[in-house]
Amino acid sequence: MADVKKPTDGKKPEEKPSTSTGDPFVDIVWVIMAILIVVYMINGFLSLLTSGRIFPKGDGTGYTTSTPLSSSPSAKVGDTVETSKDTVVYDIPGGVQKAKVKEGVRGKILEGSVLMNGVNYWNIQFNDGTTGWVRENDLLHIQTDTSLIGELKSAFFTFFNYFKYISVIFSAGLIVFVHYLYKKLKALGEIEEQKYYPKEVLEAQNTNPQWQRVLVHVNSQNESDWRLSILEADIMLGDLLDKLSLPGDTIGDKLKVVEKSDFTTVDNAWEAHKIRNRIAHDGVSFQLSGHEARRVIGLYQQIFEEFGII
C-alpha cells in the first residue's frame, strides 16, 4: 500500500446519496392523492351544475334549456314542455283529475293557455300517452338549439354527465393503487431500516479495546456520545492510513491517493469521514440521530473488517 498512486482523474469518489432525501415512492403517493382531490372536486362541481340545472343536460339532439312555462312568453302550440314535479292532469281546465304524471316527463303543447279561477292551464300530450290539462306552474318550457353551436354545447354537457361516473371509477382505482403503494412503501421502509439503521448492537469480531469504546459510545442514549463514537472511529481510520504509509498530511489527502483495488471500502471511508468533518466543524448545528450514528459506525466497521483491525 506504500506505493499507492493517486487516481489519474484526480477526483474524489462521488458521495452516495443521503438517505434523508425525499423518497420517490412517497412523491408518487402525494401526486395520486392530489389527483384524487382534483377529480372529486371536479365531480362535485359537475354534480352541482347538473343537479341545480345551472347548466342544462345535453341529450345529443341539441342544446336544451328549461325555464318555468309561466315566465316563457314565447311558448306556443307544438313546443315541448316537461313536468317540474309529480303533476295532476285534468279532463278540462279546473275540472276533474283524470291522471297523474311523474316529474320529468315531457310532452307537446296541444292547446292553451286557458285561465280558470286565476290559474292558467295548458292542454298537453305527454310522451307516456297521457293527454289532458295541466296547471302552468307545474310545467317547464323546453327549448332546443339545433344549430352547430347548440350541438357542440349539447355534446359538451353530455360529456360532463358521463365524466361524473368515469371519475368515480377512476378515483376508486386510484384508492386501490394508493393502498398497494402503501404496502410496498411499508415493506421497503422495513428493509431500509434494517439495512441502514440496524437496531441491534454492533459487534466486533475481536476485543480491540479502541473499537469497544466506539461501540459503547454509539449504543449510548446521548447524542454527545454518538458524536464521540464517530470522532474516535475516525481516529482509528487515521491510524490505519498511517500504517499503510500513504502520502499526505490529512485523512482526506491520504484517501485521494488510494486505489480502489487496494482499498475496496474507500467510498465508505469518504462518506464516514465527511460526516466526521461536519460534526467537528458544524458542532451542535449538525443534527445527528442515533440511527444515523449507527449507520456511520457501520461504514467504519466495514473498513476495519477489510483490513483486520477488528
LINVENGI-V551003 format. One record per residue. N is the residue number from 1. OMEGA is omega in whole degrees, -180 to 180 (999 if undefined). D_FIRST is the distance of its C-alpha to the first C-alpha in whole Angstrom. Layout:
N	OMEGA	D_FIRST
N	OMEGA	D_FIRST
//
This chain:
1	-177	0
2	-178	4
3	179	5
4	-178	5
5	178	9
6	178	12
7	-174	14
8	-179	17
9	176	19
10	-178	18
11	175	19
12	174	18
13	-179	19
14	177	22
15	176	24
16	-179	25
17	179	29
18	180	30
19	-180	32
20	179	35
21	-178	36
22	179	39
23	-178	40
24	179	41
25	177	43
26	178	45
27	179	46
28	180	47
29	180	49
30	178	50
31	180	51
32	179	53
33	178	55
34	178	56
35	178	58
36	-179	60
37	-180	61
38	-180	62
39	-179	64
40	177	66
41	179	67
42	-180	68
43	178	70
44	179	71
45	-180	72
46	177	74
47	178	76
48	-177	77
49	-175	78
50	-178	80
51	180	81
52	-179	83
53	171	84
54	170	83
55	178	82
56	-179	84
57	177	83
58	179	83
59	177	84
60	180	84
61	-179	87
62	-177	87
63	-176	86
64	173	88
65	180	89
66	178	91
67	177	93
68	-179	96
69	-178	99
70	-179	101
71	-180	99
72	-176	99
73	-177	103
74	-178	102
75	-178	102
76	179	105
77	-179	106
78	180	103
79	180	100
80	176	98
81	180	98
82	179	95
83	-180	96
84	177	94
85	174	95
86	-166	97
87	176	100
88	176	104
89	-177	106
90	180	110
91	175	113
92	178	114
93	180	113
94	-176	113
95	-175	115
96	177	114
97	179	110
98	-179	110
99	177	106
100	-177	103
101	-179	100
102	177	96
103	174	94
104	179	92
105	-179	95
106	178	96
107	-179	99
108	177	101
109	177	104
110	-175	108
111	176	110
112	-7	110
113	-180	110
114	-179	112
115	179	113
116	-180	114
117	177	115
118	-179	112
119	176	110
120	178	109
121	177	109
122	178	107
123	-172	108
124	170	105
125	-175	104
126	-179	101
127	178	98
128	178	99
129	-180	103
130	177	104
131	178	107
132	-176	108
133	-176	109
134	178	106
135	-176	105
136	-176	104
137	180	101
138	-173	100
139	172	99
140	177	96
141	-178	97
142	178	94
143	-176	93
144	175	91
145	-177	90
146	177	90
147	179	89
148	179	85
149	178	84
150	178	85
151	179	84
152	177	80
153	180	81
154	180	82
155	-178	79
156	-177	76
157	172	78
158	176	78
159	177	74
160	-180	74
161	-179	76
162	-178	74
163	179	71
164	-179	71
165	179	71
166	-178	68
167	178	66
168	180	67
169	-180	66
170	-180	63
171	178	62
172	177	62
173	179	60
174	179	57
175	178	58
176	-179	57
177	178	54
178	178	53
179	179	53
180	179	51
181	179	48
182	180	49
183	178	48
184	179	45
185	180	44
186	180	44
187	179	42
188	179	39
189	178	39
190	178	39
191	180	36
192	179	34
193	-179	35
194	-176	34
195	-173	31
196	-178	30
197	-177	32
198	180	32
199	-178	35
200	179	34
201	177	32
202	-178	28
203	176	28
204	-180	25
205	175	24
206	-175	24
207	175	26
208	-173	23
209	180	25
210	178	23
211	177	23
212	177	27
213	177	28
214	-179	26
215	179	28
216	-178	31
217	-175	31
218	179	30
219	176	33
220	177	36
221	-176	39
222	-180	38
223	180	36
224	177	35
225	178	33
226	179	31
227	-179	30
228	-180	29
229	-180	27
230	178	25
231	-179	24
232	178	23
233	180	21
234	175	19
235	177	19
236	177	17
237	178	15
238	178	15
239	179	14
240	-179	11
241	177	9
242	180	11
243	177	9
244	177	6
245	177	7
246	180	7
247	178	10
248	-178	14
249	-177	16
250	178	17
251	179	15
252	179	16
253	-178	15
254	-180	11
255	-179	12
256	-175	13
257	-177	10
258	170	8
259	-176	9
260	179	11
261	179	11
262	-174	7
263	-171	9
264	-180	13
265	-178	14
266	178	13
267	175	17
268	-178	18
269	178	16
270	-176	18
271	-179	21
272	-179	21
273	178	20
274	175	23
275	178	25
276	-179	24
277	178	25
278	177	28
279	-176	29
280	-173	28
281	-178	30
282	178	33
283	-176	34
284	179	37
285	177	37
286	-178	34
287	-179	36
288	178	34
289	177	35
290	178	34
291	-178	33
292	179	31
293	179	29
294	178	29
295	-179	27
296	178	25
297	176	24
298	176	24
299	178	21
300	-178	19
301	180	20
302	178	18
303	-175	15
304	177	15
305	178	17
306	-176	14
307	175	12
308	179	15
309	179	16
310	999	19
//
